[in-house]
């Protein structure tokens, strides 16, 4: 048996860019013709009117008010198209999104770290701590700090 070859010129290596473009235009023309015929016959239906699409479109919006307006405007334009209030709301939203994603990533990493630490034997743990102490001493020397930090006055307290 032979090896199957995808007949689409979009995925074949020997197809030139012009041939790919011509294929895409033909496909687009075919789709437009089919839709035009369906409209003329009266059989074409708007995809947004299917039961699944209606259920999706009838769900409550994720964002409300100024932020929703800003997101809608940004779909078609740029930040320059937003009012000051919309721009502030959008920047705040994006900032919170970044912080939340960073917090999720940090929490995932912390969980991984704690799991790793729990799996270590006491000998491995002590070895790791010795390596960290050595790295910290090197870092302190590099930054011009002494390896022995000054001792605090026992009577000194930061809390007031």
Order of alpha helices (4+ residues) and beta strands (2+ residues): alpha-alpha-alpha-alpha-alpha
